[in-house]
């Protein structure tokens, strides 16, 4: 029995930023050099960035010469801003969600916007990066 050939997607195609999507972009935990090339690409190409703290995220973006419109999205404005952000995405814009350090939706309101996007059939893409739990585990000398 023969198998159909899988369509080969180039790395460039896989990493293309597309409108109408929410990108969860992990940010460095302590060393800005830990930001991945893919994260830099996504942050450079999205239409706007939703940030837990626009001051911290602004410093990160400026470190990599990225200039994007930013929207604050944090615990106390998540209901109102979540609706606004998702509406913009539904209208065809692309958005990167970032937190102060680490992966969005861990200890921040990111899980709420992910749920809202899922309920409204908005595509969500994870751009992984630094993980404090894995760093701690690898340094612990425990059996992994």
Long-range contacts (C-beta under 8 A, 24 or more apart in sequence): 15-41, 15-42, 17-41, 17-42, 17-45, 17-46, 17-94, 18-94, 18-123, 19-47, 19-92, 19-93, 19-94, 20-89, 20-90, 20-92, 20-93, 20-94, 20-122, 20-123, 21-89, 21-94, 21-95, 21-122, 21-123, 21-124, 21-125, 22-85, 22-86, 22-89, 22-94, 22-95, 22-97, 22-113, 22-114, 22-117, 22-122, 22-123, 22-124, 22-125, 23-94, 23-95, 23-96, 23-97, 23-124, 23-125, 23-126, 23-127, 24-97, 24-103, 24-104, 24-105, 24-110, 24-114, 24-124, 24-125, 24-126, 24-127, 25-96, 25-97, 25-98, 25-104, 25-127, 25-129, 26-102, 26-103, 26-104, 26-126, 26-127, 26-128, 26-129, 26-130, 26-131, 27-57, 27-60, 27-98, 27-99, 27-100, 27-101, 27-102, 27-129, 27-130, 28-60, 28-101, 28-129, 28-130, 29-101, 29-102, 29-130, 29-131, 29-132, 29-135, 30-101, 32-60, 32-63, 34-129, 34-130, 35-60, 35-64, 35-129, 36-127, 36-128, 36-129, 38-127, 39-127, 39-129, 40-64, 40-66, 42-96, 42-127, 43-68, 43-96, 43-98, 44-68, 45-94, 46-94, 46-95, 46-96, 47-88, 47-93, 47-94, 47-95, 48-88, 48-93, 48-94, 48-95, 48-96, 49-95, 49-96, 49-97, 49-98, 50-81, 50-85, 50-95, 50-96, 50-97, 50-98, 50-113, 51-97, 51-98, 51-99, 52-98, 52-99, 52-100, 52-104, 52-108, 52-109, 53-100, 56-100, 57-98, 57-100, 60-98, 68-96, 73-97, 73-109, 73-113, 74-108, 74-109, 75-108, 75-109, 78-109, 78-112, 78-113, 79-112, 82-109, 82-112, 82-113, 82-116, 83-116, 85-113, 86-113, 86-116, 86-117, 86-120, 86-122, 89-117, 89-122, 90-120, 90-122, 96-127, 101-130, 102-129, 102-130, 102-131, 102-132, 103-128, 103-129, 103-130, 103-131
